């Protein structure tokens, strides 16, 4: 049994319920089997039906977008490319979005980006002004679909209403969501996604590797963007509380012939309107991630994981 395809927001586009995160692409890291090999990861994801490739202008100072651009330039795969506009403090007017979008398009070597997202709402720029700029970009043919990231339920409603006035749908909201971080269930974001027909794109779906068990035994804490999550900065402090959940992930995985990480991804991807985007540095990770959606845990298994997750401090 495999998980069914999902509809992408209110559009007619249907996708496998999994994407690929690329915040490690373009990073200057060492050699060996864990070295980042974006082209191999991309090809492995595409060959397994994964189409959504998520990046951002701030990932490795634009190098992630450049790497994706070079890969796409020599590929005929039907990739759906998503990137993000960062309304950083030095961007004082919403007109800065047009220049940032053009720069992303140049790095991606594309005339149109499939999904353009506002990276975060913490800015002096008003949501309605940003949505107007996004609607202008759609009208100009530079953007196919519009999304947001890290928006609260109320901010989503504001964005949705502003876009609707221009006849443009809000397609997605990308937020932190995993068995270790279930805030979207508690703060109204997931409920609002269902109400507005918006896809919840789940970043950090494996809690930066914590749910794979790789941080057991004193392994180092996550680096990079993961350091900003208080719960992940010192995974060793969470380990005593995590053990029942990790054991359940392992036991359920053995039942299905899967890894704990694949079970954790399946728990997310089996939910309506939820699309996890685990990172993949190389082909092996991309193939393993794709294997998370070609089986289905049972309702009882999903409930067991939810109950154990709810006991985390």
PyMOL commands that set and color helices and strands:
alter all, ss='L'
color gray80, all
select helices_A, chain A and resi 38-47+59-73+96-108+127-139+153-165+183-186+189-196+207-212+224-228+230-233+235-256+260-269+283-290+299-310
alter helices_A, ss='H'
color red, helices_A
select strands_A, chain A and resi 6-7+14-15+19-21+52-54+80-85+113-118+143-149+170-176+199-203+274-276
alter strands_A, ss='S'
color yellow, strands_A
deselect
rebuild
show_as cartoon
